[in-house]
Amino acid sequence: MSKSRATQSLGSRCLRELGLAHIILADALVGGTADRQALWEWMAALLTWSRAAQVSGIGEAEIEELSSLAVLLTQRCEATGRVSLSNDEKDAVRRGSVVMDQLAAALDRKTARAVARWASETIPRLVRQQPPPHDSRRAPSQSSTSPGVPPSRPISSSSVA
């Protein structure tokens, strides 16, 4: 008896495209070419993979480590205007890419669609809740907070469910 289409694993083309998406962003972070936009795109992808880890029970600790790193990188970028990582942080991003590949390979189509639907509904809502990005041309007196910095806590099951 064959599996129904909904419970089949993702096809090789889909896995390749998913892998390329997070590898391109991880490469920009690790290679030092990432700008603020690439950081935010990586964080949106990370939020999606966090949900996939929660749903599947695979790689939760590794994705949680990346979530904590994402907060730190965002705060550092806000303070310095640059996206920069230490060697240990680069290694964490590399390990995270491997976990993301493992998650993609482990998810069936039905679960992958549910995670994608959750992300497409949740991420825009979270982005709308964020203050506008920091504008270095703005006078310091115009802002008493650090715009663009997400909450200073890692993504957890209680914050993404």
CNS distance restraints for C-alpha pairs under 8 A (distance, minus, plus):
assign (resid   3 and name CA) (resid   7 and name CA) 6.25 0.50 0.50
assign (resid   3 and name CA) (resid   8 and name CA) 6.06 0.50 0.50
assign (resid   4 and name CA) (resid   8 and name CA) 6.40 0.50 0.50
assign (resid   5 and name CA) (resid 109 and name CA) 7.38 0.50 0.50
assign (resid   6 and name CA) (resid 108 and name CA) 6.93 0.50 0.50
assign (resid   6 and name CA) (resid 109 and name CA) 5.13 0.50 0.50
assign (resid   6 and name CA) (resid 110 and name CA) 4.85 0.50 0.50
assign (resid   7 and name CA) (resid 108 and name CA) 5.11 0.50 0.50
assign (resid   7 and name CA) (resid 109 and name CA) 5.75 0.50 0.50
assign (resid   7 and name CA) (resid 110 and name CA) 6.01 0.50 0.50
assign (resid   8 and name CA) (resid 108 and name CA) 5.32 0.50 0.50
assign (resid   8 and name CA) (resid 109 and name CA) 5.93 0.50 0.50
assign (resid   9 and name CA) (resid 105 and name CA) 6.97 0.50 0.50
assign (resid   9 and name CA) (resid 106 and name CA) 7.05 0.50 0.50
assign (resid   9 and name CA) (resid 107 and name CA) 6.16 0.50 0.50
assign (resid   9 and name CA) (resid 108 and name CA) 4.31 0.50 0.50
assign (resid   9 and name CA) (resid 109 and name CA) 5.85 0.50 0.50
assign (resid  10 and name CA) (resid  14 and name CA) 6.16 0.50 0.50
assign (resid  10 and name CA) (resid  15 and name CA) 6.41 0.50 0.50
assign (resid  10 and name CA) (resid 104 and name CA) 7.40 0.50 0.50
assign (resid  10 and name CA) (resid 105 and name CA) 6.83 0.50 0.50
assign (resid  10 and name CA) (resid 107 and name CA) 7.00 0.50 0.50
assign (resid  10 and name CA) (resid 108 and name CA) 6.08 0.50 0.50
assign (resid  10 and name CA) (resid 109 and name CA) 5.75 0.50 0.50
assign (resid  11 and name CA) (resid  15 and name CA) 6.21 0.50 0.50
assign (resid  12 and name CA) (resid  16 and name CA) 6.03 0.50 0.50
assign (resid  13 and name CA) (resid  17 and name CA) 6.21 0.50 0.50
assign (resid  14 and name CA) (resid  18 and name CA) 6.10 0.50 0.50
assign (resid  15 and name CA) (resid  19 and name CA) 6.00 0.50 0.50
assign (resid  15 and name CA) (resid 101 and name CA) 7.69 0.50 0.50
assign (resid  15 and name CA) (resid 104 and name CA) 6.39 0.50 0.50
assign (resid  15 and name CA) (resid 105 and name CA) 6.90 0.50 0.50
assign (resid  16 and name CA) (resid  20 and name CA) 6.11 0.50 0.50
assign (resid  17 and name CA) (resid  21 and name CA) 6.19 0.50 0.50
assign (resid  18 and name CA) (resid  22 and name CA) 6.63 0.50 0.50
assign (resid  18 and name CA) (resid 101 and name CA) 7.87 0.50 0.50
assign (resid  18 and name CA) (resid 104 and name CA) 7.43 0.50 0.50
assign (resid  19 and name CA) (resid  23 and name CA) 5.94 0.50 0.50
assign (resid  19 and name CA) (resid 100 and name CA) 7.72 0.50 0.50
assign (resid  19 and name CA) (resid 101 and name CA) 6.12 0.50 0.50
assign (resid  20 and name CA) (resid  24 and name CA) 5.89 0.50 0.50
assign (resid  21 and name CA) (resid  25 and name CA) 6.69 0.50 0.50
assign (resid  22 and name CA) (resid  26 and name CA) 5.99 0.50 0.50
assign (resid  22 and name CA) (resid  42 and name CA) 7.18 0.50 0.50
assign (resid  22 and name CA) (resid  45 and name CA) 7.23 0.50 0.50
assign (resid  22 and name CA) (resid  97 and name CA) 6.73 0.50 0.50
assign (resid  22 and name CA) (resid 100 and name CA) 7.89 0.50 0.50
assign (resid  23 and name CA) (resid  27 and name CA) 5.80 0.50 0.50
assign (resid  23 and name CA) (resid  97 and name CA) 6.59 0.50 0.50
assign (resid  24 and name CA) (resid  28 and name CA) 6.32 0.50 0.50
assign (resid  25 and name CA) (resid  29 and name CA) 6.38 0.50 0.50
assign (resid  25 and name CA) (resid  34 and name CA) 7.66 0.50 0.50
assign (resid  25 and name CA) (resid  38 and name CA) 6.39 0.50 0.50
assign (resid  25 and name CA) (resid  39 and name CA) 7.77 0.50 0.50
assign (resid  25 and name CA) (resid  41 and name CA) 7.55 0.50 0.50
assign (resid  25 and name CA) (resid  42 and name CA) 5.84 0.50 0.50
assign (resid  26 and name CA) (resid  30 and name CA) 6.03 0.50 0.50
assign (resid  26 and name CA) (resid  42 and name CA) 7.34 0.50 0.50
assign (resid  26 and name CA) (resid  93 and name CA) 6.34 0.50 0.50
assign (resid  26 and name CA) (resid  94 and name CA) 7.03 0.50 0.50
assign (resid  26 and name CA) (resid  97 and name CA) 7.21 0.50 0.50
assign (resid  27 and name CA) (resid  31 and name CA) 5.58 0.50 0.50
assign (resid  28 and name CA) (resid  32 and name CA) 5.96 0.50 0.50
assign (resid  28 and name CA) (resid  33 and name CA) 4.90 0.50 0.50
assign (resid  28 and name CA) (resid  34 and name CA) 4.63 0.50 0.50
assign (resid  28 and name CA) (resid  38 and name CA) 7.45 0.50 0.50
assign (resid  29 and name CA) (resid  33 and name CA) 6.39 0.50 0.50
assign (resid  29 and name CA) (resid  34 and name CA) 5.06 0.50 0.50
assign (resid  29 and name CA) (resid  38 and name CA) 7.88 0.50 0.50
assign (resid  29 and name CA) (resid  39 and name CA) 7.39 0.50 0.50
assign (resid  29 and name CA) (resid  83 and name CA) 7.42 0.50 0.50
assign (resid  29 and name CA) (resid  84 and name CA) 7.45 0.50 0.50
assign (resid  29 and name CA) (resid  85 and name CA) 7.38 0.50 0.50
assign (resid  29 and name CA) (resid  90 and name CA) 7.51 0.50 0.50
assign (resid  29 and name CA) (resid  93 and name CA) 8.00 0.50 0.50
assign (resid  30 and name CA) (resid  85 and name CA) 7.09 0.50 0.50
assign (resid  30 and name CA) (resid  90 and name CA) 5.24 0.50 0.50
assign (resid  30 and name CA) (resid  93 and name CA) 7.37 0.50 0.50
assign (resid  30 and name CA) (resid  94 and name CA) 7.96 0.50 0.50
assign (resid  32 and name CA) (resid  83 and name CA) 7.31 0.50 0.50
assign (resid  32 and name CA) (resid  84 and name CA) 6.45 0.50 0.50
assign (resid  32 and name CA) (resid  85 and name CA) 7.75 0.50 0.50
assign (resid  34 and name CA) (resid  38 and name CA) 5.40 0.50 0.50
assign (resid  34 and name CA) (resid  39 and name CA) 6.49 0.50 0.50
assign (resid  34 and name CA) (resid  83 and name CA) 6.26 0.50 0.50
assign (resid  35 and name CA) (resid  39 and name CA) 6.33 0.50 0.50
assign (resid  35 and name CA) (resid  82 and name CA) 6.97 0.50 0.50
assign (resid  35 and name CA) (resid  83 and name CA) 6.08 0.50 0.50
assign (resid  36 and name CA) (resid  40 and name CA) 6.29 0.50 0.50
assign (resid  36 and name CA) (resid  77 and name CA) 7.37 0.50 0.50
assign (resid  36 and name CA) (resid  82 and name CA) 7.42 0.50 0.50
assign (resid  36 and name CA) (resid  83 and name CA) 6.74 0.50 0.50
assign (resid  37 and name CA) (resid  41 and name CA) 6.17 0.50 0.50
assign (resid  38 and name CA) (resid  42 and name CA) 6.06 0.50 0.50
assign (resid  39 and name CA) (resid  43 and name CA) 6.18 0.50 0.50
assign (resid  39 and name CA) (resid  74 and name CA) 7.67 0.50 0.50
assign (resid  39 and name CA) (resid  83 and name CA) 7.39 0.50 0.50
assign (resid  40 and name CA) (resid  44 and name CA) 6.18 0.50 0.50
assign (resid  41 and name CA) (resid  45 and name CA) 6.23 0.50 0.50
assign (resid  42 and name CA) (resid  46 and name CA) 5.99 0.50 0.50
assign (resid  43 and name CA) (resid  47 and name CA) 6.11 0.50 0.50
assign (resid  43 and name CA) (resid  67 and name CA) 7.98 0.50 0.50
assign (resid  43 and name CA) (resid  70 and name CA) 6.45 0.50 0.50
assign (resid  44 and name CA) (resid  48 and name CA) 6.44 0.50 0.50
assign (resid  44 and name CA) (resid 123 and name CA) 6.72 0.50 0.50
assign (resid  45 and name CA) (resid  49 and name CA) 6.24 0.50 0.50
assign (resid  46 and name CA) (resid  50 and name CA) 5.92 0.50 0.50
assign (resid  46 and name CA) (resid  63 and name CA) 7.54 0.50 0.50
assign (resid  46 and name CA) (resid  66 and name CA) 7.68 0.50 0.50
assign (resid  46 and name CA) (resid  67 and name CA) 7.21 0.50 0.50
assign (resid  47 and name CA) (resid  51 and name CA) 6.39 0.50 0.50
assign (resid  47 and name CA) (resid  67 and name CA) 7.86 0.50 0.50
assign (resid  47 and name CA) (resid 119 and name CA) 7.63 0.50 0.50
assign (resid  47 and name CA) (resid 123 and name CA) 7.98 0.50 0.50
assign (resid  47 and name CA) (resid 155 and name CA) 7.46 0.50 0.50
assign (resid  48 and name CA) (resid  52 and name CA) 6.38 0.50 0.50
assign (resid  48 and name CA) (resid 115 and name CA) 6.84 0.50 0.50
assign (resid  48 and name CA) (resid 116 and name CA) 7.19 0.50 0.50
assign (resid  48 and name CA) (resid 119 and name CA) 5.62 0.50 0.50
assign (resid  49 and name CA) (resid  53 and name CA) 6.08 0.50 0.50
assign (resid  49 and name CA) (resid  63 and name CA) 7.43 0.50 0.50
assign (resid  49 and name CA) (resid 100 and name CA) 6.59 0.50 0.50
assign (resid  49 and name CA) (resid 103 and name CA) 7.70 0.50 0.50
assign (resid  50 and name CA) (resid  54 and name CA) 6.26 0.50 0.50
assign (resid  50 and name CA) (resid  60 and name CA) 7.13 0.50 0.50
assign (resid  50 and name CA) (resid  63 and name CA) 5.91 0.50 0.50
assign (resid  50 and name CA) (resid  64 and name CA) 7.41 0.50 0.50
assign (resid  50 and name CA) (resid 155 and name CA) 7.54 0.50 0.50
assign (resid  51 and name CA) (resid  55 and name CA) 6.16 0.50 0.50
assign (resid  51 and name CA) (resid 115 and name CA) 6.47 0.50 0.50
assign (resid  51 and name CA) (resid 160 and name CA) 7.07 0.50 0.50
assign (resid  51 and name CA) (resid 161 and name CA) 7.87 0.50 0.50
assign (resid  52 and name CA) (resid  56 and name CA) 6.00 0.50 0.50
assign (resid  52 and name CA) (resid 103 and name CA) 7.04 0.50 0.50
assign (resid  52 and name CA) (resid 107 and name CA) 7.93 0.50 0.50
assign (resid  52 and name CA) (resid 112 and name CA) 7.52 0.50 0.50
assign (resid  52 and name CA) (resid 115 and name CA) 6.06 0.50 0.50
assign (resid  53 and name CA) (resid  57 and name CA) 5.33 0.50 0.50
assign (resid  53 and name CA) (resid  58 and name CA) 5.06 0.50 0.50
assign (resid  53 and name CA) (resid  59 and name CA) 5.70 0.50 0.50
assign (resid  53 and name CA) (resid  60 and name CA) 5.20 0.50 0.50
assign (resid  53 and name CA) (resid  63 and name CA) 7.36 0.50 0.50
assign (resid  53 and name CA) (resid 103 and name CA) 6.91 0.50 0.50
assign (resid  54 and name CA) (resid  58 and name CA) 7.29 0.50 0.50
assign (resid  54 and name CA) (resid  60 and name CA) 6.37 0.50 0.50
assign (resid  54 and name CA) (resid 157 and name CA) 6.90 0.50 0.50
assign (resid  55 and name CA) (resid 111 and name CA) 7.85 0.50 0.50
assign (resid  56 and name CA) (resid 103 and name CA) 7.91 0.50 0.50
assign (resid  56 and name CA) (resid 106 and name CA) 7.99 0.50 0.50
assign (resid  56 and name CA) (resid 107 and name CA) 7.25 0.50 0.50
assign (resid  58 and name CA) (resid 103 and name CA) 6.62 0.50 0.50
assign (resid  59 and name CA) (resid  63 and name CA) 6.11 0.50 0.50
assign (resid  59 and name CA) (resid  99 and name CA) 6.12 0.50 0.50
assign (resid  59 and name CA) (resid 103 and name CA) 7.39 0.50 0.50
assign (resid  60 and name CA) (resid  64 and name CA) 5.99 0.50 0.50
assign (resid  61 and name CA) (resid  65 and name CA) 6.25 0.50 0.50
assign (resid  62 and name CA) (resid  66 and name CA) 6.50 0.50 0.50
assign (resid  62 and name CA) (resid  95 and name CA) 7.85 0.50 0.50
assign (resid  62 and name CA) (resid  96 and name CA) 6.46 0.50 0.50
assign (resid  62 and name CA) (resid  99 and name CA) 7.27 0.50 0.50
assign (resid  63 and name CA) (resid  67 and name CA) 6.15 0.50 0.50
assign (resid  63 and name CA) (resid  96 and name CA) 6.56 0.50 0.50
assign (resid  63 and name CA) (resid  99 and name CA) 7.74 0.50 0.50
assign (resid  64 and name CA) (resid  68 and name CA) 6.37 0.50 0.50
assign (resid  64 and name CA) (resid 154 and name CA) 6.80 0.50 0.50
assign (resid  64 and name CA) (resid 155 and name CA) 6.59 0.50 0.50
assign (resid  64 and name CA) (resid 156 and name CA) 7.07 0.50 0.50
assign (resid  65 and name CA) (resid  69 and name CA) 6.33 0.50 0.50
assign (resid  65 and name CA) (resid  92 and name CA) 7.80 0.50 0.50
assign (resid  66 and name CA) (resid  70 and name CA) 6.03 0.50 0.50
assign (resid  66 and name CA) (resid  92 and name CA) 6.89 0.50 0.50
assign (resid  66 and name CA) (resid  93 and name CA) 6.96 0.50 0.50
assign (resid  66 and name CA) (resid  96 and name CA) 6.81 0.50 0.50
assign (resid  67 and name CA) (resid  71 and name CA) 6.56 0.50 0.50
assign (resid  67 and name CA) (resid 154 and name CA) 5.06 0.50 0.50
assign (resid  67 and name CA) (resid 155 and name CA) 5.52 0.50 0.50
assign (resid  68 and name CA) (resid  72 and name CA) 6.48 0.50 0.50
assign (resid  68 and name CA) (resid 153 and name CA) 6.92 0.50 0.50
assign (resid  68 and name CA) (resid 154 and name CA) 4.59 0.50 0.50
assign (resid  68 and name CA) (resid 155 and name CA) 7.30 0.50 0.50
assign (resid  69 and name CA) (resid  73 and name CA) 6.05 0.50 0.50
assign (resid  69 and name CA) (resid  89 and name CA) 7.35 0.50 0.50
assign (resid  70 and name CA) (resid  74 and name CA) 6.09 0.50 0.50
assign (resid  70 and name CA) (resid 154 and name CA) 7.94 0.50 0.50
assign (resid  71 and name CA) (resid  75 and name CA) 6.23 0.50 0.50
assign (resid  71 and name CA) (resid 149 and name CA) 7.96 0.50 0.50
assign (resid  71 and name CA) (resid 150 and name CA) 6.90 0.50 0.50
assign (resid  71 and name CA) (resid 151 and name CA) 7.61 0.50 0.50
assign (resid  71 and name CA) (resid 152 and name CA) 6.12 0.50 0.50
assign (resid  71 and name CA) (resid 153 and name CA) 6.96 0.50 0.50
assign (resid  71 and name CA) (resid 154 and name CA) 6.70 0.50 0.50
assign (resid  72 and name CA) (resid  76 and name CA) 6.09 0.50 0.50
assign (resid  73 and name CA) (resid  77 and name CA) 5.97 0.50 0.50
assign (resid  73 and name CA) (resid  83 and name CA) 6.84 0.50 0.50
assign (resid  73 and name CA) (resid  84 and name CA) 7.39 0.50 0.50
assign (resid  73 and name CA) (resid  85 and name CA) 7.52 0.50 0.50
assign (resid  74 and name CA) (resid  78 and name CA) 6.11 0.50 0.50
assign (resid  74 and name CA) (resid  83 and name CA) 7.94 0.50 0.50
assign (resid  74 and name CA) (resid 149 and name CA) 6.19 0.50 0.50
assign (resid  74 and name CA) (resid 150 and name CA) 7.45 0.50 0.50
assign (resid  75 and name CA) (resid  79 and name CA) 6.23 0.50 0.50
assign (resid  75 and name CA) (resid 149 and name CA) 6.04 0.50 0.50
assign (resid  76 and name CA) (resid  80 and name CA) 6.00 0.50 0.50
assign (resid  76 and name CA) (resid  81 and name CA) 7.72 0.50 0.50
assign (resid  76 and name CA) (resid  82 and name CA) 7.51 0.50 0.50
assign (resid  76 and name CA) (resid  83 and name CA) 7.29 0.50 0.50
assign (resid  76 and name CA) (resid  84 and name CA) 7.86 0.50 0.50
assign (resid  77 and name CA) (resid  81 and name CA) 4.86 0.50 0.50
assign (resid  77 and name CA) (resid  82 and name CA) 4.86 0.50 0.50
assign (resid  77 and name CA) (resid  83 and name CA) 5.22 0.50 0.50
assign (resid  77 and name CA) (resid  84 and name CA) 7.54 0.50 0.50
assign (resid  78 and name CA) (resid  82 and name CA) 7.66 0.50 0.50
assign (resid  78 and name CA) (resid 134 and name CA) 7.05 0.50 0.50
assign (resid  78 and name CA) (resid 146 and name CA) 7.32 0.50 0.50
assign (resid  78 and name CA) (resid 147 and name CA) 7.93 0.50 0.50
assign (resid  78 and name CA) (resid 148 and name CA) 7.34 0.50 0.50
assign (resid  78 and name CA) (resid 149 and name CA) 6.87 0.50 0.50
assign (resid  85 and name CA) (resid  89 and name CA) 5.54 0.50 0.50
assign (resid  85 and name CA) (resid  90 and name CA) 6.05 0.50 0.50
assign (resid  86 and name CA) (resid  90 and name CA) 6.20 0.50 0.50
assign (resid  87 and name CA) (resid  91 and name CA) 6.25 0.50 0.50
assign (resid  88 and name CA) (resid  92 and name CA) 6.31 0.50 0.50
assign (resid  89 and name CA) (resid  93 and name CA) 6.32 0.50 0.50
assign (resid  90 and name CA) (resid  94 and name CA) 6.28 0.50 0.50
assign (resid  91 and name CA) (resid  95 and name CA) 6.17 0.50 0.50
assign (resid  92 and name CA) (resid  96 and name CA) 6.02 0.50 0.50
assign (resid  93 and name CA) (resid  97 and name CA) 6.32 0.50 0.50
assign (resid  94 and name CA) (resid  98 and name CA) 6.71 0.50 0.50
assign (resid  95 and name CA) (resid  99 and name CA) 6.46 0.50 0.50
assign (resid  96 and name CA) (resid 100 and name CA) 6.12 0.50 0.50
assign (resid  97 and name CA) (resid 101 and name CA) 6.30 0.50 0.50
assign (resid  98 and name CA) (resid 102 and name CA) 6.31 0.50 0.50
assign (resid  99 and name CA) (resid 103 and name CA) 6.10 0.50 0.50
assign (resid 100 and name CA) (resid 104 and name CA) 6.17 0.50 0.50
assign (resid 101 and name CA) (resid 105 and name CA) 6.23 0.50 0.50
assign (resid 102 and name CA) (resid 106 and name CA) 6.15 0.50 0.50
assign (resid 103 and name CA) (resid 107 and name CA) 6.15 0.50 0.50
assign (resid 107 and name CA) (resid 111 and name CA) 6.11 0.50 0.50
assign (resid 107 and name CA) (resid 112 and name CA) 5.92 0.50 0.50
assign (resid 108 and name CA) (resid 112 and name CA) 6.10 0.50 0.50
assign (resid 109 and name CA) (resid 113 and name CA) 6.01 0.50 0.50
assign (resid 110 and name CA) (resid 114 and name CA) 6.27 0.50 0.50
assign (resid 111 and name CA) (resid 115 and name CA) 6.15 0.50 0.50
assign (resid 112 and name CA) (resid 116 and name CA) 6.08 0.50 0.50
assign (resid 113 and name CA) (resid 117 and name CA) 6.01 0.50 0.50
assign (resid 114 and name CA) (resid 118 and name CA) 6.11 0.50 0.50
assign (resid 115 and name CA) (resid 119 and name CA) 6.13 0.50 0.50
assign (resid 116 and name CA) (resid 120 and name CA) 6.09 0.50 0.50
assign (resid 117 and name CA) (resid 121 and name CA) 6.28 0.50 0.50
assign (resid 118 and name CA) (resid 122 and name CA) 5.88 0.50 0.50
assign (resid 119 and name CA) (resid 123 and name CA) 5.53 0.50 0.50
assign (resid 120 and name CA) (resid 124 and name CA) 6.86 0.50 0.50
assign (resid 121 and name CA) (resid 125 and name CA) 6.82 0.50 0.50
assign (resid 122 and name CA) (resid 126 and name CA) 6.26 0.50 0.50
assign (resid 123 and name CA) (resid 127 and name CA) 6.12 0.50 0.50
assign (resid 124 and name CA) (resid 128 and name CA) 6.18 0.50 0.50
assign (resid 125 and name CA) (resid 129 and name CA) 6.50 0.50 0.50
assign (resid 126 and name CA) (resid 130 and name CA) 6.65 0.50 0.50
assign (resid 130 and name CA) (resid 147 and name CA) 7.83 0.50 0.50
assign (resid 130 and name CA) (resid 148 and name CA) 6.12 0.50 0.50
assign (resid 130 and name CA) (resid 149 and name CA) 7.71 0.50 0.50
assign (resid 130 and name CA) (resid 150 and name CA) 6.94 0.50 0.50
assign (resid 131 and name CA) (resid 147 and name CA) 5.33 0.50 0.50
assign (resid 131 and name CA) (resid 148 and name CA) 5.32 0.50 0.50
assign (resid 131 and name CA) (resid 149 and name CA) 7.95 0.50 0.50
assign (resid 132 and name CA) (resid 147 and name CA) 6.04 0.50 0.50
assign (resid 132 and name CA) (resid 148 and name CA) 5.73 0.50 0.50
assign (resid 133 and name CA) (resid 147 and name CA) 5.75 0.50 0.50
assign (resid 133 and name CA) (resid 148 and name CA) 4.66 0.50 0.50
assign (resid 134 and name CA) (resid 146 and name CA) 7.44 0.50 0.50
assign (resid 134 and name CA) (resid 147 and name CA) 5.37 0.50 0.50
assign (resid 134 and name CA) (resid 148 and name CA) 6.16 0.50 0.50
assign (resid 138 and name CA) (resid 142 and name CA) 6.89 0.50 0.50
assign (resid 139 and name CA) (resid 143 and name CA) 7.82 0.50 0.50
assign (resid 140 and name CA) (resid 144 and name CA) 7.54 0.50 0.50
assign (resid 143 and name CA) (resid 147 and name CA) 7.84 0.50 0.50
assign (resid 155 and name CA) (resid 159 and name CA) 6.05 0.50 0.50
assign (resid 155 and name CA) (resid 160 and name CA) 6.72 0.50 0.50
assign (resid 156 and name CA) (resid 160 and name CA) 6.31 0.50 0.50
assign (resid 157 and name CA) (resid 161 and name CA) 5.69 0.50 0.50
